[in-house]
Amino acid sequence: MGEQRSEGEVRAGDALEASGVAYTITRHGRVSSLAEAAAARGVEPADIVKTIVVRRGDDDFLLVLVPGDRTISWPKLRALLGVSRLSMPDAATAKDVTGYERGTITPFGSITEWPVVADSRVRGRTVSIGAGAHGVAATVDGDELVRALSATVADVTEAEGGATD
């Protein structure tokens, strides 16, 4: 018999299926680092795409897709969105607005369909994105991911540690 899938994994899987994006699911145990996650998924750290919840205002959020080896560049993201202030909600708020706990957040099956911004480095490569449960990921074509989510694509990240490139 197959293993029991969590409600989040079912929701994400249904949304992935409905998106028409070709995907492969990878299941692995909990991991404690980006390097461990990449090794378990058979990809490079840069090919893991983190989904970050960002607050624009009261009850106004967006999801930012960030390559694993990068971090949000707040000045770039603020300029793209034309706002002077953005913040990251706490874990409880992120779960309230997506239906997923931190470490499992994905745009697929979020309880509210928030706008998505994808860093330009997501395109043109195969990426691994969370699939609604710890240790569960979907490997997809980055261009298809952007298309399926109607994501705005822009350079909104910087190397870990704030280095520019």
N, C-alpha and C positions, 0 to 999 in steps of 0.2 A: 504494500500500500504506500501511496505517496505521503510525504510528511505534511503535517498541518500547516496551512498558510495563514498568516495573521490577516486581520481585517485590512490593515494598511497595504500589505502586499497584494491582496485580492483587488483592492481599489486601484492601486497603481497598475497592476497587470491588465485589468479591464480597460483602463484609460489608454495604456500603451497599445493594446489590441485595437481599440477604436480609432487611434490616431493614424493607423495605416503604416506606421514606421516599422521596418523590419528590425527585429531585435533578437538577442540571445540572452537568456537569463543565466547569471552565475550566482551560485550560492556558496557561501563560505562562513566560517564561524566569525564571531566578533573579532575585530582587529583593533590594535591600539595606536596605529600610525598610518600615515599615507603610504609609506613604503610597504608595510604589511598588506594593506588593501590592494595596492598595485600588484604585488607578487601573487596574492590570492586570486586576482582577476586576470592575471596574465597580460597586464598592460604596463606601460610606463606611468610614473606618477603624474606627468603632465596630461595624460589621457583620461584621468579620473576627473569628472566634472562635479564640483560641489554646488549644491543649490543653497544659496544664502537668502534668507528673508530680510528685507530691508523695509523700514517704516519711512513713508514720506510724510504722513500726517495722521490725524485721528482716523482710524478705520481705513487707512490708505497704505497698502503695502505693494511691494513688487518682489519678484524672485530674480536673483542675479545668478547666472551660470558662470562659474569661475573654474578654470583649469586647476588641478590639484596642486601644482607647484607655484601658484600665484595667489594674490590676495586682492581684494577690491581696492582700487585707487579712488578714495572718496572725492578728491577734487575732480577727477575725470567723470565720475558718475554724477556728481552734482551738476557739472556743466552740461552733460548730456540731457539731464532731466530738467534743467533750468530752475533748479531750486537751490536755496542757500543752506538748507539743513536736511540731513538724513540721519537715521540711527538704526541700530540693530535692536530688535525687541528681545526681551528675555525669553528663555526656553518655553515657559508656559504660554506666553502670547504667541510665539511662533507656532506652537501646537494648536492653539485655539483658531488661528487663521488659516492653517493648512490641513489640519487633521493628522499631522505627522510629528513625531518627536524628533528633536535634534539628532542628527546622524542617520535619519531615514527620510528626510524631506526630499521630495521630488515634485516637479511641476505636474507630473502625471497623476491625476486623481486628487489633486488638492481640493479641499471642500469648498473653497472659493477660487475661481479662476482669476488669478492675479496676472498683471502684465509681466512679461519675461524679458529681461535684457541678457543677451549672451555675449560674453567677451568674444572678440573677433577670432581668437585662437581656437575656438570650439569648431569653427568651420574647417573643411578640407581634411578631416582626419576621422578615424574611428575613435569613439569615446565611450566611457563607462559611467553611467549615471545611476544614482540610487533608485531603488524600485520599491520603496515603501516599508522596508523592514531592515533591521540590522543584519548585515551579512548577505544582502540580496541586492544585485545590481543588474542593469540592462546595458548590454553593449549595443551601440547604435552608430549609424553614420551621423557625424556632426552636422552636415548640411541638412539631412532629413530631420534631425532633432530641431534645428532652428526653424525649418519650414512648418513642422507639425505644431510647434508652440507659437507660431506667428511672432517669434522673438525679434526684438530690436537688436541688431548686431553692431557693436562698437568696441573700441579699445577702452575698456573700463577697469583694467587690472594693472598691477605692477608685480615684479618679482618679489617673492617672500623676503622680508627684511627691508622693503621700501626701495630697493635698487631700481633705477630706471633702465630702460633698454631701448 
